[in-house]
Amino acid sequence: MKKYLYLFVFMTFALVACEGPMGLPGESLNLETYYYTVTPRDWQPIGEAGETTFYQYIVDLDIGNAIYERGNVSVFMYLADNGNEAQTPLPYSIPHTDGGIRWTEHYTFDFDQGTVSFYADYLRGELPPPQEFRVVLTW
Protein backbone atom coordinates (compact mmCIF):
# COMPACT_ATOMS: atom_id res chain seq x y z
CA MET A 1 0.00 0.00 0.00
CA LYS A 2 2.86 2.37 0.81
CA LYS A 3 4.28 1.69 -2.64
CA TYR A 4 1.09 3.00 -4.26
CA LEU A 5 1.00 6.03 -1.97
CA TYR A 6 4.60 6.92 -2.90
CA LEU A 7 3.78 6.40 -6.56
CA PHE A 8 0.73 8.67 -6.26
CA VAL A 9 2.73 11.42 -4.49
CA PHE A 10 5.58 11.14 -7.02
CA MET A 11 3.20 11.36 -10.00
CA THR A 12 1.38 14.34 -8.45
CA PHE A 13 4.65 16.26 -8.02
CA ALA A 14 5.85 15.24 -11.46
CA LEU A 15 2.67 16.49 -13.14
CA VAL A 16 2.48 19.72 -11.14
CA ALA A 17 6.15 20.52 -11.79
CA CYS A 18 5.77 20.23 -15.59
CA GLU A 19 5.43 23.57 -17.34
CA GLY A 20 6.01 24.78 -20.84
CA PRO A 21 8.69 27.30 -21.69
CA MET A 22 8.05 30.82 -20.48
CA GLY A 23 8.03 33.68 -22.98
CA LEU A 24 10.18 36.74 -22.62
CA PRO A 25 8.80 39.26 -20.12
CA GLY A 26 6.78 42.06 -21.68
CA GLU A 27 6.31 40.38 -25.06
CA SER A 28 2.83 39.66 -26.34
CA LEU A 29 1.08 39.04 -29.63
CA ASN A 30 -0.73 41.93 -31.27
CA LEU A 31 -3.35 41.25 -33.90
CA GLU A 32 -5.42 43.51 -36.18
CA THR A 33 -7.91 42.34 -38.81
CA TYR A 34 -9.33 44.30 -41.75
CA TYR A 35 -12.04 43.31 -44.24
CA TYR A 36 -12.32 44.45 -47.86
CA THR A 37 -14.86 43.80 -50.60
CA VAL A 38 -13.55 44.43 -54.11
CA THR A 39 -16.22 44.87 -56.79
CA PRO A 40 -15.56 44.36 -60.53
CA ARG A 41 -15.37 48.12 -61.11
CA ASP A 42 -12.79 48.49 -58.29
CA TRP A 43 -10.20 46.34 -60.09
CA GLN A 44 -7.72 48.47 -62.06
CA PRO A 45 -5.99 46.97 -65.13
CA ILE A 46 -2.22 46.62 -65.09
CA GLY A 47 -1.05 47.48 -68.60
CA GLU A 48 -3.21 48.44 -71.56
CA ALA A 49 -6.96 48.06 -71.08
CA GLY A 50 -8.38 45.20 -73.13
CA GLU A 51 -4.95 43.62 -73.60
CA THR A 52 -4.31 42.55 -70.06
CA THR A 53 -5.59 39.86 -67.76
CA PHE A 54 -3.89 41.39 -64.72
CA TYR A 55 -5.75 43.64 -62.32
CA GLN A 56 -4.95 45.25 -58.99
CA TYR A 57 -6.76 46.88 -56.10
CA ILE A 58 -4.76 48.96 -53.62
CA VAL A 59 -5.88 49.85 -50.10
CA ASP A 60 -4.22 52.30 -47.74
CA LEU A 61 -3.19 50.52 -44.58
CA ASP A 62 -0.69 51.86 -42.06
CA ILE A 63 1.73 48.97 -41.69
CA GLY A 64 4.33 50.32 -39.32
CA ASN A 65 8.00 49.45 -39.25
CA ALA A 66 7.49 46.87 -36.49
CA ILE A 67 5.07 44.89 -38.64
CA TYR A 68 7.04 45.42 -41.85
CA GLU A 69 10.36 44.30 -40.33
CA ARG A 70 9.35 41.72 -37.70
CA GLY A 71 5.62 41.04 -38.08
CA ASN A 72 3.42 39.18 -40.49
CA VAL A 73 0.79 40.21 -43.03
CA SER A 74 -1.59 37.43 -44.07
CA VAL A 75 -4.42 37.75 -46.58
CA PHE A 76 -7.34 35.37 -46.92
CA MET A 77 -9.96 35.26 -49.66
CA TYR A 78 -13.53 34.19 -48.98
CA LEU A 79 -14.89 31.44 -51.21
CA ALA A 80 -18.58 30.63 -51.62
CA ASP A 81 -19.84 27.43 -53.20
CA ASN A 82 -23.51 26.40 -53.10
CA GLY A 83 -24.15 28.55 -50.04
CA ASN A 84 -21.10 27.28 -48.13
CA GLU A 85 -18.41 29.77 -47.19
CA ALA A 86 -14.73 29.06 -46.67
CA GLN A 87 -11.50 31.05 -46.47
CA THR A 88 -8.26 30.34 -48.27
CA PRO A 89 -4.88 32.03 -47.84
CA LEU A 90 -3.35 33.94 -50.74
CA PRO A 91 -1.83 33.16 -53.17
CA TYR A 92 -4.71 31.09 -54.53
CA SER A 93 -5.53 29.66 -57.96
CA ILE A 94 -8.94 28.57 -59.23
CA PRO A 95 -8.97 26.30 -62.33
CA HIS A 96 -11.89 26.63 -64.78
CA THR A 97 -13.16 24.79 -67.83
CA ASP A 98 -15.65 26.59 -70.06
CA GLY A 99 -16.74 24.94 -73.31
CA GLY A 100 -13.49 23.01 -73.60
CA ILE A 101 -11.37 26.10 -72.86
CA ARG A 102 -9.24 25.70 -69.74
CA TRP A 103 -8.03 28.71 -67.79
CA THR A 104 -7.06 29.61 -64.25
CA GLU A 105 -7.68 32.72 -62.19
CA HIS A 106 -4.90 33.62 -59.74
CA TYR A 107 -5.06 35.91 -56.72
CA THR A 108 -1.99 37.25 -54.91
CA PHE A 109 -1.02 40.24 -52.77
CA ASP A 110 1.92 42.32 -51.66
CA PHE A 111 2.38 45.10 -49.10
CA ASP A 112 4.61 47.94 -48.06
CA GLN A 113 4.46 50.23 -45.05
CA GLY A 114 1.48 52.20 -46.39
CA THR A 115 -0.57 49.88 -48.61
CA VAL A 116 -1.74 46.37 -49.31
CA SER A 117 -2.26 45.47 -52.98
CA PHE A 118 -4.48 42.65 -54.18
CA TYR A 119 -3.80 41.20 -57.64
CA ALA A 120 -6.03 39.15 -59.91
CA ASP A 121 -4.98 37.35 -63.09
CA TYR A 122 -8.32 36.85 -64.80
CA LEU A 123 -9.71 35.85 -68.20
CA ARG A 124 -8.85 38.33 -70.97
CA GLY A 125 -11.59 40.84 -71.64
CA GLU A 126 -13.47 40.25 -68.40
CA LEU A 127 -13.16 41.96 -65.05
CA PRO A 128 -12.66 39.74 -61.99
CA PRO A 129 -15.83 38.99 -60.02
CA PRO A 130 -16.53 40.55 -56.62
CA GLN A 131 -14.14 39.20 -54.01
CA GLU A 132 -13.97 39.54 -50.25
CA PHE A 133 -10.60 39.61 -48.51
CA ARG A 134 -9.47 39.49 -44.89
CA VAL A 135 -6.11 41.06 -43.99
CA VAL A 136 -4.51 39.99 -40.70
CA LEU A 137 -1.57 41.88 -39.20
CA THR A 138 0.41 40.24 -36.40
CA TRP A 139 3.42 41.53 -34.52
N, C-alpha and C positions, 0 to 999 in steps of 0.2 A: 504494500500500500504506500509506503514511504517513497518507493521508486516512482510511482505515478504522481505523487505530490511534487517531488522534485522535477519531474518531467514537465508538469503543468506550470510550475513557477518559472522554470527555464524558458519554456515556450512563450509565456506571457512577457517576460523581459526581452526576449529576442524580437518579438513582434512589435512591442512598444518602442524599442530602441531603433527600429528601422525607419529611416527617413530618406527622402530623395534629396538631391543636391540643392542647396540654397542658392538663390540668385544673388547678384550683386546688390548691395544696399542702394536704395533710391532709384533703381531701374524698374520701369514698368512698360507695358505695351500700350501704345496709343493707337486708336483706330478711328478713321472717319470714312463714311460711305456716302456716295453721291449717285443719283439716278438721272439718266438722260434718255429721252425718247427722240430719235432722229427720224423725221418724216422724209419721204422721197424728195420733196423740194429743198430740204436742208442739205442734202449731199451736194458738194461742189466738185465738178470734174477736175481731174488733174490732167493737164494737157489740153488739146483742142477738143471742143465740144463736138460730139458725134463721132469722133475718131478714137475715143478712149473708153476703156472699161473700168478705169480706176477713179474712185471718188473718195473725198475726205470730208470730215466734219470736225471742226476744231472748237473746243470749249475752253474758256478761261478758268483755270484752277490754280490757286496759289499753292504750289508744291515747294515748300521751303527747302533750304539747303540740307537740313537734317534728313528729310525724306529722300531728297535727290541723291545724297551721298551714302546714307546708311539705312534707308528705309526700303519700302517695297510699294510698288503701284501694281495692282492687279485689276484686270477688267474682265467682266463676265457679260455674256450676251444671253438674253432670255430667248428661249425657243418655245413655240407653241405648236402642238400637233394633236389634232382632234380634241381640243379642249384641255389637254394636259400641258402644264407648264414645267419647264426645266431650265437650268442655267448651265452654260458651258464657258470655260475660260478661253480667252483669246490668246493666240490665234486659233481660228476655227474655219474649217472648210465644209461646204455642203455640196455633195455631188447631185447633179440633176440629169435626167434623160427626158427629152421632149421631142417626140416624133422621130426618134432615131438619132437625134443630135444630143451628144453628151457634152456637158459643161459643168464647171464648178464655180461656186461663189466663195470667195475668201474674205475673211474679216480679220484685221490686225489693228494694232494701236502702237503709238509711241508717246513719249511725254518729255517735257523739259520743266524748268522751274516755274513756268507761268501757264502752260497749256497741256491738255491731253488731246491727241488727235486720233480719231477713229478712221480706218481706211476700209473701203469695200472694193473688191475686184468683182465686177458684175457683168452680166451679159451685155455685149455691145448694143448700143442704141436704147437701152432701158435703164431707168434709174433704179437703184436698190430699193427694196420694199421698206416699210417702216421697221425700225429696229429699236429695241430697248436695251440699254447698257447699264451696268452697275460698276462703278469705280470704287475700289477699296484702297485706302492709304493706310499703311502701318509703319510705325517707327518706334 
